[in-house]
């Protein structure tokens, strides 16, 4: 089983994350931020990666630490579950429509973290979640998991749809990238013989 478990405790957050790359999209998410919960649930369901994410954060300060630290811990759990990345597809891409919105997410589990972000929001909050933290969540996951991640909204006007299309696109791209390809015979998908260095 390709699983990861991260417990991360700081003065700002106390986090438990568990993932199973070969799951069925089952989730148990509680971050204290309703809209963030909804997005991580979408990620789990559409990637078929089982995710447990429990966060006790300093929301009396603001949402920054909870958003950032939970994304870091999730990325670390994904990296742990991927191990040496032998046999994975490595690359993933998805076009994700939601009503009037179309998002495109393309990624490489390269071990060289980088985020290209081509999306913007026209309102300050979705539910109680600050929309400026959405890009930061993707950046933190990419850094911790070692992803080269390109996120682009091709068009759209509804902020909820824009955010959800990005998360669903990320999920579908990750599903493709983490799946084992039997034709690779368990080889690491790189001519260097390793990923990430």
WOJOFEN-V683284 format. One line per field, one symbol per residue. burial: 1 if it has 16 or more other ideal C-beta (glycine too) atoms within 10 Angstrom, else 0. A space follows every 10 residues. Layout:
BEGIN
burial->???
END
This chain:
BEGIN
burial->0101010100 0010111111 1010101010 1110111111 1111111111 1111101110 0011111111 1111111111 1100101111 0101010100 1111111111 1010101010 1000010011 1011111111 1111111111 1010010011 1111111111 1111111100 0000000110 0000100
END
